[in-house]
Amino acid sequence: MATSAQLGTILRHYATRQESAFISLRDFIDYLRKYAAKHLEETPSLEQYLEISEQSLLKELEDYQARHEVYINSQANGKTIIVVITYFSVQFANRYKDIIQNITTPFPVFSDLPKQIPADAIEKKDAATLISNLQAKQDVKSPLLYCMLMPRDIPSILFPACVPVNFLIKASMAKIRHMLKKDEYHEYFQKKMRISNPSKEIAAQTFFGKFLTQNEAQDEVFDVEGDGFYFWNQLCYFIRQDFEKVKDRTAEDINVLQSVAISEIWTMNIKEKASKEQKKAQALAELELALSKPPYFHSMDAILKFTDSKGALLYGQYNEEELKEFLQQLTTECPNNELPRLLVFKIDNGARYFIYKEKVFPLVIRLANEAHDTIEKNLTNKWFNTLSNYDKLPEMKDNKAFELILKKEVQNNSPILHSILNANFLTMLHYEMDHNSESTFRIFQGGKLLPYSELLLLRNSNILSNAKAMLPFWYTIPIISWIASLLHKKNKAGNTTEQKTTKEIKADDIPEEFATSRVDKKVALAHAAKEIAEYLVPAGSTLDRELDSYLKIWNKMITKEAHNSLTEDVNCLIRDYMRKVVKTISAQTFTVDRVATLAQTLVKTPNMQKIKEEEALTMYVQLYILRLVSNV
């Protein structure tokens, strides 16, 4: 039989009606059947209790006993008594109300329960754990009664879950305050505080006096970083130290020790919470900074892998809910009716990316520059193959068709750029940035987005000229070309394949040690490098494309000769360095952190430090190392 949520309520109601926690099983069954019949119409689920047997009821009560809500006492005479533990929750809840009104009322302890109730009938919880859990989340409608185990052999306290834990803390503070107001303790502990703080006597005395005059109805507040928190911990220590020395303790002495223990647990929780909040705030600040770093657009998977300055994952220093709340705040808050600081866009496969709005236009320019080379090569090769077959394409002459082809090429080769250019926030962002005199990026003209040809700096006439330049010379002679086209069309059969160009690493780029290592090590290293590349290279991009992108950022040389020379110098430094450390690399030790360490070591060398764009250079070095290893 399934446990009914109503049975516990009926038990408490019957115990309250009988004014006793001890209920005869047979008497309760009679009452339960009558109760079910009376309320069956309004609560159909009570039908199960209309003809319930003692055995069935006892089986259901076992679950309540496991949760310490009841205790089943089977007596020698065959009579079964149900002890409703939750009946005492109401009694002791009233005791806590009395404590707030009369501070000399002691905390309820286990000896306040009837002797027939064994120790294991009440759920025992460590005081530090229970207080911490209740401070984090408390159900004041819970009927449970806890036996709060105190530290250092201090008598345990009975605490109903329906009493707000702040009641317990306030009562503890009030008891300590009441004790310190007595003449025999007031001067003694005040003097002890002054002596223990020779350089802060006035501050210690002021804290002591302020604590004693604190309104007991107010919440106790201590600045974790301030002197008040230190003075309070010191005072609790002095009180505990003195009262623990008492051998024959009175009820008041026990109450003071219990109050000090609860207060110390509470202040420790405050300190831990403040420390967690500080770490979380620092981690979120580092997350905010990481979002502004290359490649400027970040997926949720990438955000979950962000690390702090020590290499530790930021995710974990804040939880999933806090991360979502932080991102939602950045993506929804719109000061001065402007776009939120962090924007979100999706690519065609449904992946979501986050990007700061001030990084959008620089990213568009960067991605357009990267896509320029790729798309130009693709179209040049495609048009070359078309011309080789004596055919023509509309986009070779028609600008509108050319724009459509460019849009499709961008969608295939640079999905991030395509998604941003078609994002609904782009026009609004343009109007915001247009009023910013410092902004030098302009991808709009007359309120409209520039054509793809202008964004990519591509002309169909130039691409057509390049494609024609690749043709054999007889294609340029009209008569020969015409005759050849007739013959070609006549003999044309099968499908033609497009020529594809791939970027290959130079043979001399590979360190000698790679060439002499075993085949299995080569394969394992190459596999590890490709896995790391998948982690570092954003979705929709390639290793070579990212290399070219970061190269353009850190290599600011204007002339082609100087640009190529600097690039080759850096590449040589990387290759030379890899020749020295390659013997220590294995597939198991070749990780993301190892690649980052190698790159940091290289960037910190005197020659590398002359380059100002350190972040872009570091990413370039990492990617170049991966290209070396993955092409082994």
C-alpha positions as CSV (number, residue, x, y, z in Angstrom):
1,M,0.0,0.0,0.0
2,A,1.3,3.4,-0.9
3,T,2.0,5.8,1.9
4,S,-0.7,8.4,2.2
5,A,0.4,12.0,2.9
6,Q,-2.8,12.5,4.8
7,L,-2.2,9.7,7.3
8,G,0.5,11.7,9.2
9,T,-1.9,14.7,9.4
10,I,-4.7,12.5,10.7
11,L,-2.3,11.0,13.3
12,R,-1.3,14.4,14.6
13,H,-4.9,15.6,14.7
14,Y,-6.0,12.5,16.7
15,A,-3.0,12.9,19.1
16,T,-3.9,16.6,19.7
17,R,-7.5,15.7,20.2
18,Q,-6.5,13.0,22.8
19,E,-3.9,15.4,24.3
20,S,-1.4,12.6,24.2
21,A,1.3,11.3,21.9
22,F,0.5,7.7,22.9
23,I,-2.3,6.2,20.8
24,S,-3.7,2.7,20.9
25,L,-3.5,1.1,17.5
26,R,-7.1,-0.3,17.8
27,D,-8.6,3.0,18.9
28,F,-6.9,4.8,16.1
29,I,-8.1,2.3,13.5
30,D,-11.7,2.8,14.7
31,Y,-11.2,6.6,14.4
32,L,-9.5,6.3,11.0
33,R,-12.4,4.3,9.6
34,K,-15.0,6.8,10.9
35,Y,-12.9,9.7,9.6
36,A,-12.5,8.2,6.2
37,A,-16.3,7.6,5.9
38,K,-17.1,11.1,7.0
39,H,-14.7,12.9,4.6
40,L,-14.8,10.4,1.7
41,E,-16.9,12.6,-0.5
42,E,-14.5,15.6,-0.3
43,T,-11.3,13.3,-0.3
44,P,-11.8,10.2,-2.4
45,S,-8.3,8.9,-1.6
46,L,-9.5,8.1,2.0
47,E,-11.4,5.1,0.6
48,Q,-8.4,2.9,1.3
49,Y,-9.0,3.4,5.1
50,L,-12.7,2.4,5.1
51,E,-11.9,-1.2,5.9
52,I,-8.2,-1.1,6.7
53,S,-6.8,-3.9,8.8
54,E,-4.3,-3.6,11.7
55,Q,-1.6,-5.4,9.6
56,S,-2.0,-3.1,6.6
57,L,-1.9,0.0,8.8
58,L,1.2,-1.2,10.7
59,K,2.9,-1.8,7.3
60,E,2.1,1.8,6.2
61,L,3.3,3.2,9.6
62,E,6.7,1.5,9.1
63,D,7.5,4.3,6.5
64,Y,6.5,6.9,9.1
65,Q,8.7,5.3,11.7
66,A,11.6,5.2,9.3
67,R,11.2,9.0,8.9
68,H,11.0,9.4,12.7
69,E,7.5,10.7,12.6
70,V,6.1,7.9,14.8
71,Y,7.4,5.2,17.0
72,I,5.6,1.8,17.2
73,N,5.7,0.2,20.6
74,S,4.5,-3.4,20.8
75,Q,3.8,-4.3,24.4
76,A,4.0,-7.7,26.0
77,N,0.3,-8.0,26.5
78,G,-0.2,-7.8,22.7
79,K,-1.3,-4.2,22.7
80,T,0.3,-1.9,20.2
81,I,0.9,1.7,21.0
82,I,1.6,4.4,18.3
83,V,3.8,7.1,19.7
84,V,3.2,10.2,17.5
85,I,6.6,12.0,17.6
86,T,5.3,14.9,15.6
87,Y,2.9,15.6,18.5
88,F,5.9,17.0,20.4
89,S,6.9,19.3,17.6
90,V,4.0,21.5,18.4
91,Q,4.8,21.5,22.1
92,F,8.4,22.4,21.6
93,A,7.6,25.0,19.0
94,N,5.6,26.7,21.7
95,R,8.6,26.4,24.0
96,Y,10.7,28.4,21.6
97,K,8.1,31.1,21.5
98,D,8.3,31.2,25.3
99,I,12.1,31.5,25.1
100,I,11.8,34.6,22.9
101,Q,9.4,36.1,25.5
102,N,11.3,34.8,28.6
103,I,15.0,34.3,27.9
104,T,15.6,32.3,31.1
105,T,13.4,29.5,29.7
106,P,15.9,26.7,28.9
107,F,16.2,25.0,25.5
108,P,14.2,21.7,25.3
109,V,16.4,18.7,25.7
110,F,15.9,14.9,25.3
111,S,15.1,14.4,29.0
112,D,12.0,16.6,28.5
113,L,10.4,13.7,26.5
114,P,8.5,10.9,28.2
115,K,10.8,8.1,29.4
116,Q,8.9,5.6,27.2
117,I,10.4,7.1,24.1
118,P,13.8,5.5,23.2
119,A,16.7,7.6,22.0
120,D,16.5,6.1,18.4
121,A,12.9,7.3,18.0
122,I,14.1,10.9,17.3
123,E,16.1,11.8,14.2
124,K,19.6,12.9,15.2
125,K,21.4,15.5,13.3
126,D,24.8,17.2,13.9
127,A,24.2,20.8,14.9
128,A,26.6,22.3,12.4
129,T,25.0,20.3,9.5
130,L,21.4,20.9,10.6
131,I,21.8,24.6,11.1
132,S,23.7,25.0,7.8
133,N,21.0,23.0,5.9
134,L,18.1,24.9,7.5
135,Q,19.8,28.2,6.7
136,A,20.1,27.1,3.1
137,K,16.5,25.8,2.8
138,Q,13.9,25.2,5.4
139,D,10.4,23.8,5.2
140,V,8.6,25.4,8.1
141,K,5.6,23.2,7.4
142,S,7.6,20.0,8.2
143,P,6.3,18.1,11.2
144,L,9.7,16.6,12.0
145,L,11.4,16.9,15.4
146,Y,15.2,16.8,15.4
147,C,17.6,15.9,18.2
148,M,20.4,18.5,17.5
149,L,23.8,16.9,18.6
150,M,26.0,19.6,20.1
151,P,29.8,19.6,20.0
152,R,32.1,19.0,23.0
153,D,29.7,16.8,25.0
154,I,27.2,19.6,25.4
155,P,23.7,18.3,26.0
156,S,21.7,17.9,22.8
157,I,18.8,20.2,21.9
158,L,15.4,19.2,20.6
159,F,14.5,21.4,17.6
160,P,11.2,21.2,15.6
161,A,11.6,21.7,11.9
162,C,8.6,24.0,11.9
163,V,10.5,26.6,14.0
164,P,12.5,29.0,11.8
165,V,16.2,28.5,12.4
166,N,16.6,32.3,13.0
167,F,14.5,31.8,16.2
168,L,17.2,29.5,17.5
169,I,20.0,31.9,16.6
170,K,18.2,34.9,18.1
171,A,17.4,33.0,21.3
172,S,21.1,31.9,21.6
173,M,22.3,35.5,21.2
174,A,19.7,36.7,23.7
175,K,20.8,34.2,26.3
176,I,24.4,35.2,25.9
177,R,23.4,38.9,26.1
178,H,21.3,38.2,29.3
179,M,24.3,36.4,30.9
180,L,26.7,39.3,30.1
181,K,24.4,41.9,31.6
182,K,24.8,40.3,35.1
183,D,27.3,42.1,37.3
184,E,29.5,39.1,38.0
185,Y,30.0,38.5,34.2
186,H,29.8,42.0,32.7
187,E,33.0,43.6,34.1
188,Y,34.9,40.3,33.9
189,F,34.4,39.6,30.2
190,Q,34.6,43.3,29.3
191,K,38.0,43.5,31.0
192,K,39.1,40.3,29.3
193,M,38.3,41.8,25.9
194,R,40.2,45.0,26.6
195,I,43.3,43.1,27.8
196,S,43.3,40.8,24.8
197,N,43.2,43.7,22.4
198,P,45.8,46.2,23.7
199,S,45.9,48.2,20.5
200,K,42.1,48.2,20.0
201,E,40.8,48.6,23.6
202,I,38.3,51.3,22.7
203,A,37.0,49.4,19.7
204,A,36.6,46.2,21.7
205,Q,34.8,48.0,24.5
206,T,32.5,49.8,22.0
207,F,31.7,46.4,20.4
208,F,31.0,44.9,23.8
209,G,28.7,47.7,24.8
210,K,26.9,47.8,21.5
211,F,26.2,44.1,21.6
212,L,24.6,44.3,25.1
213,T,22.3,47.2,24.0
214,Q,21.3,45.5,20.7
215,N,17.6,45.2,20.3
216,E,16.8,41.5,20.6
217,A,14.1,41.8,17.9
218,Q,16.7,42.9,15.3
219,D,18.8,40.5,13.3
220,E,22.4,40.1,14.4
221,V,24.8,41.5,11.8
222,F,28.6,41.2,11.7
223,D,30.9,42.4,9.0
224,V,33.0,39.4,8.1
225,E,35.9,41.5,7.1
226,G,35.5,44.0,10.0
227,D,36.6,44.0,13.7
228,G,33.1,43.2,14.9
229,F,33.3,39.6,13.5
230,Y,36.7,39.1,15.2
231,F,35.6,40.5,18.5
232,W,32.4,38.3,18.5
233,N,34.4,35.1,17.8
234,Q,36.8,36.1,20.6
235,L,34.0,36.8,23.0
236,C,32.4,33.4,22.3
237,Y,35.7,31.7,22.8
238,F,36.3,33.4,26.2
239,I,32.7,32.5,27.4
240,R,33.0,28.9,26.3
241,Q,36.5,28.6,27.8
242,D,35.3,29.7,31.2
243,F,32.0,27.8,31.3
244,E,33.6,24.5,30.2
245,K,35.7,24.6,33.3
246,V,32.6,24.5,35.5
247,K,32.2,21.0,36.9
248,D,28.7,21.1,38.5
249,R,26.9,22.9,35.7
250,T,23.5,24.4,36.4
251,A,20.7,24.6,33.8
252,E,21.8,28.2,33.1
253,D,25.4,27.1,32.5
254,I,24.3,24.5,30.0
255,N,22.1,27.0,28.3
256,V,25.0,29.4,27.9
257,L,27.3,26.6,26.5
258,Q,24.5,25.6,24.1
259,S,24.0,29.2,23.0
260,V,27.7,29.8,22.4
261,A,28.0,26.6,20.3
262,I,25.0,27.6,18.2
263,S,26.4,31.1,17.8
264,E,29.8,29.9,16.8
265,I,28.2,27.6,14.2
266,W,26.1,30.5,12.9
267,T,29.1,32.8,12.5
268,M,31.2,30.1,10.9
269,N,28.4,29.6,8.3
270,I,28.3,33.4,7.7
271,K,32.1,33.4,7.1
272,E,31.9,30.4,4.8
273,K,29.0,31.9,2.9
274,A,30.8,35.2,2.5
275,S,33.9,33.4,1.3
276,K,31.9,31.5,-1.3
277,E,30.2,34.7,-2.4
278,Q,33.6,36.4,-2.8
279,K,35.0,33.5,-4.8
280,K,31.9,33.4,-6.9
281,A,32.1,37.1,-7.5
282,Q,35.7,36.8,-8.5
283,A,35.0,33.9,-10.8
284,L,32.1,35.8,-12.5
285,A,34.4,38.8,-12.9
286,E,37.0,36.5,-14.6
287,L,34.2,35.0,-16.7
288,E,33.1,38.5,-17.8
289,L,36.7,39.2,-18.8
290,A,37.1,35.9,-20.6
291,L,34.0,36.7,-22.7
292,S,35.8,39.7,-24.1
293,K,38.8,37.7,-25.3
294,P,39.4,36.1,-28.8
295,P,37.7,34.6,-30.6
296,Y,35.0,37.0,-29.1
297,F,32.1,34.6,-29.8
298,H,31.7,31.8,-27.3
299,S,29.4,28.8,-27.1
300,M,28.0,27.5,-23.8
301,D,30.4,24.5,-24.1
302,A,33.3,26.9,-24.4
303,I,32.1,29.0,-21.4
304,L,31.9,25.9,-19.2
305,K,35.6,25.3,-20.0
306,F,36.9,28.8,-19.1
307,T,39.6,28.7,-16.5
308,D,41.0,31.3,-14.1
309,S,44.5,32.7,-13.9
310,K,45.6,29.6,-12.0
311,G,44.2,27.2,-14.6
312,A,41.2,26.0,-12.5
313,L,37.8,25.8,-14.1
314,L,35.6,28.8,-13.4
315,Y,32.5,26.5,-13.6
316,G,32.3,25.0,-10.2
317,Q,33.2,28.2,-8.4
318,Y,29.7,29.1,-9.4
319,N,26.9,26.7,-10.1
320,E,24.7,26.2,-13.2
321,E,21.9,28.3,-11.9
322,E,24.3,31.2,-11.0
323,L,25.9,31.0,-14.5
324,K,22.5,31.1,-16.2
325,E,21.4,34.1,-14.0
326,F,24.6,35.9,-14.8
327,L,24.3,35.4,-18.5
328,Q,20.6,36.3,-18.4
329,Q,21.4,39.5,-16.7
330,L,24.1,40.4,-19.3
331,T,21.8,39.5,-22.2
332,T,18.6,41.1,-20.9
333,E,19.5,44.3,-19.1
334,C,19.0,47.2,-21.5
335,P,20.3,50.5,-19.9
336,N,19.0,53.7,-21.6
337,N,16.9,51.6,-24.0
338,E,20.0,50.3,-25.7
339,L,20.9,46.7,-26.6
340,P,22.1,44.5,-23.7
341,R,25.8,44.3,-23.3
342,L,26.0,40.7,-24.2
343,L,24.3,39.5,-27.4
344,V,23.2,36.0,-28.5
345,F,23.0,34.6,-32.0
346,K,22.5,31.1,-33.5
347,I,24.2,29.5,-36.5
348,D,22.3,27.1,-38.8
349,N,23.0,24.0,-36.8
350,G,21.3,25.5,-33.8
351,A,24.4,26.3,-31.7
352,R,24.1,29.4,-29.6
353,Y,26.9,31.9,-29.2
354,F,27.5,34.9,-26.9
355,I,29.4,38.0,-27.9
356,Y,29.8,41.5,-26.4
357,K,28.1,44.1,-28.6
358,E,31.3,46.2,-28.9
359,K,33.1,43.2,-30.4
360,V,30.5,42.5,-33.1
361,F,31.8,44.9,-35.8
362,P,35.5,44.2,-35.2
363,L,34.6,40.5,-35.5
364,V,32.7,41.0,-38.7
365,I,35.7,42.8,-40.2
366,R,38.0,40.1,-39.1
367,L,35.8,37.2,-40.3
368,A,35.2,39.0,-43.6
369,N,39.0,39.4,-44.1
370,E,39.4,35.7,-43.3
371,A,36.6,34.7,-45.6
372,H,38.0,36.8,-48.5
373,D,40.9,34.5,-49.2
374,T,38.9,31.3,-48.9
375,I,36.0,32.4,-51.0
376,E,38.2,34.0,-53.6
377,K,40.1,30.7,-54.0
378,N,36.9,28.7,-54.1
379,L,35.3,30.8,-56.8
380,T,38.5,31.2,-58.8
381,N,38.9,27.4,-58.9
382,K,35.2,26.9,-59.7
383,W,35.2,29.4,-62.4
384,F,38.4,28.0,-63.8
385,N,36.9,24.6,-64.1
386,T,33.8,26.1,-65.7
387,L,35.8,28.0,-68.2
388,S,38.0,24.9,-68.9
389,N,34.8,23.2,-70.0
390,Y,33.9,26.2,-72.2
391,D,30.9,27.1,-70.0
392,K,29.9,30.3,-68.3
393,L,28.1,31.1,-65.1
394,P,25.6,34.0,-64.5
395,E,27.5,35.3,-61.5
396,M,30.6,36.0,-63.8
397,K,28.8,39.0,-65.2
398,D,25.6,39.5,-63.2
399,N,26.3,41.4,-60.0
400,K,23.0,40.3,-58.3
401,A,23.8,36.6,-59.0
402,F,27.3,37.3,-57.7
403,E,25.9,38.6,-54.4
404,L,23.7,35.5,-54.1
405,I,26.7,33.3,-54.7
406,L,28.8,35.2,-52.1
407,K,26.1,34.9,-49.5
408,K,26.0,31.1,-50.1
409,E,29.8,30.9,-49.9
410,V,29.8,32.8,-46.6
411,Q,27.1,30.5,-45.2
412,N,29.1,27.5,-46.1
413,N,32.6,28.7,-45.2
414,S,32.0,31.2,-42.4
415,P,28.7,30.3,-40.6
416,I,29.5,32.7,-37.7
417,L,29.9,35.6,-40.1
418,H,26.7,34.6,-41.9
419,S,24.7,34.4,-38.7
420,I,25.9,37.7,-37.4
421,L,25.2,39.5,-40.7
422,N,21.6,38.1,-40.6
423,A,21.1,38.6,-36.8
424,N,18.1,40.8,-35.9
425,F,20.2,42.9,-33.5
426,L,22.7,44.1,-36.2
427,T,20.7,47.1,-37.5
428,M,19.9,48.3,-34.0
429,L,23.6,47.9,-33.0
430,H,24.6,50.0,-36.0
431,Y,22.4,52.9,-34.9
432,E,24.0,52.7,-31.4
433,M,27.5,52.5,-32.6
434,D,26.9,55.1,-35.3
435,H,26.6,57.7,-32.5
436,N,29.9,56.6,-31.0
437,S,32.5,58.9,-32.5
438,E,35.3,56.5,-31.4
439,S,34.0,53.7,-33.6
440,T,35.9,53.4,-36.9
441,F,34.1,50.3,-38.1
442,R,31.4,50.9,-40.8
443,I,29.6,48.0,-42.4
444,F,26.4,50.0,-43.1
445,Q,25.8,52.7,-45.6
446,G,22.7,54.7,-45.8
447,G,21.2,52.6,-43.0
448,K,21.6,49.4,-45.1
449,L,24.1,46.6,-44.7
450,L,26.9,46.8,-47.3
451,P,26.7,44.2,-50.1
452,Y,28.7,41.0,-49.6
453,S,31.0,42.0,-52.4
454,E,32.0,45.1,-50.5
455,L,32.3,43.4,-47.1
456,L,34.5,40.7,-48.6
457,L,36.3,43.1,-51.0
458,L,35.6,40.8,-53.9
459,R,34.7,41.7,-57.5
460,N,33.4,39.2,-60.0
461,S,35.5,40.9,-62.7
462,N,38.7,40.3,-60.7
463,I,37.9,36.7,-60.0
464,L,37.0,36.1,-63.6
465,S,40.4,37.6,-64.7
466,N,42.2,35.4,-62.2
467,A,40.4,32.3,-63.5
468,K,41.1,33.2,-67.1
469,A,44.8,33.7,-66.3
470,M,45.0,30.1,-65.2
471,L,43.8,28.8,-68.6
472,P,46.2,27.6,-71.3
473,F,47.1,30.3,-73.8
474,W,44.9,28.9,-76.6
475,Y,41.7,29.7,-74.6
476,T,42.5,33.3,-75.3
477,I,42.7,32.9,-79.1
478,P,39.1,33.3,-80.3
479,I,39.1,30.9,-83.3
480,I,41.0,28.2,-81.6
481,S,38.9,28.6,-78.5
482,W,35.7,28.4,-80.5
483,I,36.8,25.2,-82.4
484,A,38.0,23.6,-79.1
485,S,34.7,24.4,-77.5
486,L,32.8,22.7,-80.3
487,L,35.0,19.6,-80.0
488,H,34.7,19.6,-76.2
489,K,30.9,19.7,-76.3
490,K,30.8,17.0,-78.8
491,N,33.1,14.6,-76.9
492,K,32.0,15.7,-73.4
493,A,31.1,12.7,-71.3
494,G,31.0,11.9,-67.6
495,N,31.4,14.3,-64.7
496,T,34.2,16.7,-64.1
497,T,35.7,17.3,-60.7
498,E,36.6,20.6,-59.2
499,Q,40.2,21.3,-58.4
500,K,40.6,21.8,-54.8
501,T,43.6,23.5,-53.1
502,T,44.7,22.6,-49.7
503,K,47.1,24.3,-47.4
504,E,49.9,21.9,-46.5
505,I,52.6,22.4,-44.0
506,K,56.1,22.6,-45.4
507,A,58.2,19.5,-44.9
508,D,61.0,21.5,-43.2
509,D,58.4,22.7,-40.7
510,I,58.3,19.3,-39.0
511,P,61.0,18.8,-36.4
512,E,63.4,16.0,-37.2
513,E,62.4,14.1,-34.0
514,F,58.9,13.6,-35.4
515,A,60.3,12.0,-38.5
516,T,62.4,9.5,-36.5
517,S,59.8,8.6,-33.8
518,R,57.9,5.4,-34.0
519,V,54.7,5.2,-36.1
520,D,52.4,4.4,-33.2
521,K,53.7,7.5,-31.3
522,K,53.2,9.6,-34.4
523,V,49.6,8.5,-34.8
524,A,48.8,8.9,-31.1
525,L,50.4,12.4,-31.0
526,A,48.6,13.5,-34.2
527,H,45.3,12.2,-32.8
528,A,45.8,14.0,-29.5
529,A,46.7,17.2,-31.4
530,K,43.5,17.0,-33.5
531,E,41.4,16.5,-30.4
532,I,43.0,19.6,-28.8
533,A,42.5,21.5,-32.0
534,E,38.8,20.7,-31.8
535,Y,38.7,22.2,-28.4
536,L,40.6,25.4,-29.3
537,V,39.2,26.0,-32.8
538,P,35.6,27.5,-32.7
539,A,32.8,25.6,-34.5
540,G,32.5,26.5,-38.1
541,S,36.2,27.5,-38.4
542,T,39.4,25.6,-39.2
543,L,42.9,25.4,-37.8
544,D,44.5,27.3,-40.7
545,R,41.8,29.9,-40.7
546,E,42.3,30.6,-37.0
547,L,46.1,30.8,-37.6
548,D,45.7,33.3,-40.4
549,S,43.3,35.3,-38.2
550,Y,45.6,35.6,-35.2
551,L,48.6,36.2,-37.5
552,K,46.8,39.3,-38.8
553,I,46.3,40.5,-35.3
554,W,49.8,40.2,-33.9
555,N,51.8,40.8,-37.1
556,K,51.3,44.5,-37.8
557,M,54.1,44.8,-40.4
558,I,53.0,46.9,-43.4
559,T,55.2,45.7,-46.2
560,K,54.9,42.2,-47.5
561,E,58.6,41.5,-47.1
562,A,58.7,42.6,-43.4
563,H,55.4,40.8,-42.7
564,N,56.7,37.5,-44.1
565,S,60.0,37.9,-42.4
566,L,58.5,38.3,-39.0
567,T,56.1,35.4,-39.5
568,E,59.0,33.1,-40.5
569,D,61.1,34.3,-37.5
570,V,58.3,33.4,-35.1
571,N,57.7,30.1,-36.9
572,C,61.3,29.2,-36.7
573,L,61.4,29.9,-33.0
574,I,58.5,27.6,-32.5
575,R,60.0,24.8,-34.6
576,D,63.4,25.2,-32.8
577,Y,61.7,25.1,-29.4
578,M,59.7,22.0,-30.4
579,R,62.8,20.2,-31.5
580,K,64.1,20.5,-27.9
581,V,61.0,19.4,-26.0
582,V,59.6,16.9,-28.4
583,K,61.3,14.0,-26.7
584,T,59.3,14.7,-23.5
585,I,56.0,14.7,-25.3
586,S,53.7,11.7,-25.4
587,A,50.1,11.3,-26.3
588,Q,49.2,11.0,-22.6
589,T,51.0,14.2,-21.6
590,F,50.1,16.2,-24.7
591,T,47.1,18.0,-23.3
592,V,45.4,21.4,-23.6
593,D,47.3,22.6,-20.5
594,R,50.6,21.3,-21.8
595,V,50.1,23.2,-25.1
596,A,49.2,26.4,-23.2
597,T,52.3,26.0,-21.0
598,L,54.6,25.5,-24.1
599,A,53.1,28.6,-25.7
600,Q,53.4,30.7,-22.6
601,T,57.1,29.7,-22.3
602,L,57.7,30.8,-25.9
603,V,55.8,34.0,-25.6
604,K,57.8,35.0,-22.5
605,T,61.2,34.8,-24.4
606,P,62.9,38.1,-25.1
607,N,62.4,37.9,-28.8
608,M,58.7,37.2,-28.5
609,Q,58.1,39.9,-25.9
610,K,58.8,42.6,-28.5
611,I,55.4,41.7,-30.0
612,K,52.7,43.7,-28.2
613,E,49.6,41.6,-29.0
614,E,50.5,38.9,-26.5
615,E,47.0,37.2,-26.4
616,A,46.8,36.8,-30.1
617,L,50.4,35.6,-30.3
618,T,49.9,33.1,-27.5
619,M,46.9,31.6,-29.4
620,Y,48.9,31.6,-32.6
621,V,51.8,29.7,-31.0
622,Q,49.4,27.1,-29.5
623,L,47.7,26.6,-32.9
624,Y,51.0,26.4,-34.8
625,I,52.2,23.7,-32.3
626,L,49.1,21.8,-33.0
627,R,49.5,22.1,-36.7
628,L,53.1,20.8,-36.4
629,V,52.1,17.8,-34.4
630,S,48.8,17.0,-36.2
631,N,50.6,16.9,-39.6
632,V,53.2,14.4,-38.5
